Amino acid sequence: MGGIVSQYYIQALGGIDRVQRFITLSTPHAGSWCVYLRSNIGCQQLRPNSSFLNQLNQQSEMLQKLNFTAIWSPFDLLTMSLGRARWVLDRSVRINVLRHKQIPSDSRIIQAVIEALLEPCQQNLVQVHDRSTLHLIQEQKNSGEQIGAFLKDVILAM
């Protein structure tokens, strides 16, 4: 669900001006059948073909302005598996993991996240107005590279 919340922030709340890289892990972009078990508003919004998801996905072309990677498994029954969870705007990475619970700890998923973090950010995303903004952008780029290198070291140590 964090991927949907992040996508909403980027698309509807101005996050597109602040985010350069967007990585989702097994996000139910097309909805989930599991949410029919509950009737609260959040679950209603995550149902397949809900007005919320349809509107969000119709406006998703703006995600092409940033580095977007959707990592998913066709076996994840919580996120409309068998291809419906795929997000093809930028980069869709399919990794066969049997259970939703295993997604964040699977070494192949972690490697895919590292690779996505190490990709260069698109240069045309941010308009630089002054030197302090340029310095901040460079710090964010360096920070992303440091996180990627750290995660790579963690994987190698496993």
C-alpha positions in Angstrom: 0.0 0.0 0.0 3.0 2.3 0.5 3.5 2.4 -3.3 0.0 3.6 -3.8 0.3 6.3 -1.1 3.6 7.4 -2.7 2.1 7.4 -6.2 -0.7 9.6 -4.9 1.8 12.0 -3.2 3.8 12.3 -6.5 0.8 12.7 -8.7 -1.8 14.6 -6.6 0.1 16.4 -3.9 3.0 18.0 -5.8 5.6 15.3 -5.0 6.5 15.3 -8.7 8.5 18.4 -8.0 10.5 16.8 -5.1 10.9 13.2 -6.2 13.5 12.0 -8.7 13.4 8.3 -8.1 10.4 6.1 -7.4 10.7 2.3 -6.6 7.8 0.2 -5.7 7.8 -3.3 -4.3 4.9 -5.5 -5.1 2.5 -2.6 -5.2 -1.2 -3.3 -6.1 -1.3 -0.7 -8.9 -4.2 -2.6 -10.5 -5.9 -3.3 -7.1 -6.2 -6.4 -5.0 -8.9 -9.0 -4.5 -7.9 -9.3 -0.8 -9.4 -5.9 0.0 -12.9 -7.3 -0.6 -12.6 -8.9 2.9 -12.9 -5.4 4.5 -15.2 -2.6 3.8 -13.3 0.5 5.0 -12.6 3.3 2.6 -9.0 2.4 2.1 -9.9 -1.1 1.0 -12.7 0.2 -1.2 -10.1 2.4 -3.0 -7.8 -0.5 -3.6 -10.4 -2.7 -5.3 -9.8 -3.5 -9.0 -11.3 -0.8 -11.2 -12.2 1.5 -8.3 -12.7 5.1 -9.2 -9.6 6.0 -7.1 -7.2 3.6 -8.8 -8.7 4.3 -12.3 -8.2 8.1 -11.8 -4.7 7.6 -10.3 -3.6 5.3 -13.2 -5.1 7.6 -15.9 -2.9 10.4 -14.6 0.2 8.2 -14.3 2.0 9.5 -17.4 3.6 12.2 -15.2 5.6 9.4 -13.6 7.7 9.3 -16.8 9.4 12.5 -15.6 11.3 10.5 -12.9 13.2 7.2 -12.6 10.4 4.8 -11.8 11.0 1.1 -11.2 8.2 -1.4 -10.2 9.5 -4.6 -8.8 6.8 -7.4 -8.7 6.2 -11.1 -8.5 3.6 -13.0 -10.6 3.0 -15.2 -7.5 2.1 -12.4 -5.2 -1.6 -13.0 -4.7 -2.1 -9.8 -2.6 -1.3 -7.5 -5.5 -3.3 -8.9 -8.4 -0.6 -11.3 -9.7 -0.3 -12.9 -13.1 0.6 -9.6 -14.7 -2.0 -7.2 -13.5 0.4 -5.7 -11.0 2.9 -4.8 -13.6 3.6 -1.2 -14.2 5.1 -0.5 -17.6 5.7 3.3 -17.6 9.4 3.1 -17.0 10.9 -0.1 -15.8 9.1 -3.2 -14.6 11.2 -5.9 -12.9 9.6 -9.3 -12.5 11.2 -11.6 -9.9 9.6 -14.9 -8.9 9.0 -14.8 -5.2 6.3 -17.1 -3.8 4.8 -15.0 -1.0 4.2 -11.3 -0.5 5.8 -11.5 3.0 9.1 -12.6 1.4 9.3 -9.6 -1.0 11.4 -7.2 1.2 13.9 -9.8 2.3 14.5 -11.7 -0.9 18.1 -11.2 -2.1 17.1 -10.8 -5.7 14.6 -8.1 -4.8 17.2 -6.3 -2.7 19.7 -6.5 -5.7 17.0 -5.0 -8.0 16.5 -2.2 -5.5 20.3 -1.5 -5.4 20.4 -1.5 -9.2 17.5 1.0 -9.4 19.2 3.2 -6.8 22.4 3.2 -8.7 20.8 4.3 -12.0 21.5 8.0 -12.7 18.7 10.4 -12.1 17.2 12.1 -15.1 18.8 15.5 -15.5 15.8 17.3 -16.8 13.7 16.7 -13.7 14.8 19.7 -11.7 15.1 23.3 -12.7 18.1 24.8 -10.9 17.5 28.3 -9.8 20.6 29.0 -7.6 23.8 27.4 -6.3 22.3 26.2 -3.1 19.7 24.2 -5.1 22.4 22.7 -7.3 24.4 21.8 -4.1 21.3 20.1 -2.6 20.7 18.1 -5.8 24.4 16.9 -5.8 24.0 15.9 -2.1 20.9 13.9 -2.9 22.6 12.2 -5.8 25.6 11.3 -3.6 23.3 10.1 -0.9 21.5 7.7 -3.3 24.9 6.4 -4.5 26.0 5.8 -0.9 22.8 4.0 0.0 23.2 1.8 -3.1 26.8 1.0 -2.2 25.8 0.3 1.4 23.1 -2.1 0.4 25.4 -3.8 -2.1 27.9 -4.4 0.8 25.2 -5.8 3.0 24.2 -8.3 0.3 27.8 -9.4 -0.3 28.2 -9.9 3.5 25.1 -12.2 3.6 
